[in-house]
């Protein structure tokens, strides 16, 4: 897994930008994730948006359910972490 802070910051910016583009607050996005069967809090979404690099060697469990609730395709978060342009 990528531990580059710049990559995580780019991913966080993309998540926040898409959330705001959809006029969703963090709580509203968390509610969407929960409705879809995921487990996430608005605080964990904030952590993703801040670009916090995970301390453990795995992606945060909130990442995939969060970006799926935004309508992202599977694997897109990994592509951004790998350096692809989120636009």
PyMOL commands that set and color helices and strands:
alter all, ss='L'
color gray80, all
select helices_A, chain A and resi 5-21+26-35+42-49+61-69+76-81
alter helices_A, ss='H'
color red, helices_A
deselect
rebuild
show_as cartoon
